[in-house]
Amino acid sequence: MPRAKFQTLTEQMFYILLCLKEECYGMDILDRVPAMTENRVRVGSGTLYNLLEQFLDAGFIRETKIEGRRRSYILTEKGREMLKREYDRIIAQAADYRLIFGEEEGL
């Protein structure tokens, strides 16, 4: 059975949505993701614009401005909820890791 769309997020999806806490253009996201992850995560322009379109269709983001080919976006409440669910999932995974390996929190 295929996985439901957006059941979980890839790192790229997570960071794109995280960037959109504040209104920004697609080109801004291409700069912000590597900056916030110390170049650990990069998003190509094709991937970015494909995901932005999917996020728009899903109601996770909305367009705020259109200036020629430049478009700006911002996270919707539905997008915030998806981002929070993903954050909670990641935290639960980290807790499972600590439980299995017996590591203290914060180490």
N, C-alpha and C positions, 0 to 999 in steps of 0.2 A: 504494500500500500504506500503511495507517495506521501511524503511529509507535507503537512499543511503549510501553506505559505505564511511566512513570518511567525511561525510557532517559536522559533528561536532566531536570533540575529547573528550574522557573521560579524567579525571585528569591524570590517568596513562599514556595514550597516549601522552598528552601534555608534561609531564615532561620527558618522554623517549626521545621525539624529542628535547626538550630543552637541555638535556644532550649531545646530538649528535651535538651540535654546534661545539664541539671539538671532534676529533677522540677518541673513547674509546671502550673498550671491554664490553661485556654484564655484566660481574661481576662488572665492574666499575659502570655501571648504577644502579645495585642493591644497591650499597653503596651511590651513589650520590643523588638519588631521595629522600630518607629519610633525608639526610643531608641538602639538599636545602629547604625542606619543614618542617624542625624541627619535623620530624617523623609524620607529618600529612598525608602524602601519602606514601604508601609502594607498591612495585611491587614484586609479587612472581616470581620465576624463570620460571615456566611454562607459566605464562602470558607474561613475558618479551620476551621469545624466540618465542612464538606464534606471538606477535606483531611485533617483529623484522622481522620475515619472511613475514608478511603482508606488512610492510613498504617497504621491499626490492621489493616485487612484484608490489607495487604501485609506485615505483620509488622515494619514499620520502627519502630513505637512500641508501647508497651503502657500500659494503664491501671494506675495505682498506687493510686488512691483514688477512691471514689465517695461523695460527701457530698450527698445530695439530688440536685439538678441539677448540682452542681459535680463535675467530674471532673479528676483530675490525670493527667499522662502523663510518660513518660520514654522516651528513645531506646533501642532495642535494639541488639545487636551488628550485626544486619542493617541497621538504620538508620544506624549509624556507618559501615559499609562503603559504603552508598549515598552518604552525605554526602562521604566521602573520595574516591570516584570522581568526584563532581561537582566537588569542589575541584581534583583533578588535571586534569580537563577544562578548567576555567577557567584554570588555570596554563598549560596547553599553548596555549590560545588567546592568552594574553598573550605567551607566548614567540614564537608565530607573528607577532603584531603587531610585536614588537621586531625580528624577523628581516627582515620586509618593509620596515619603515620605518628600519631601521638604528639603532635607539635602544639606548643602553646600559641594562643592568638597573639598576633603582633610580632612574631619572630620572623 
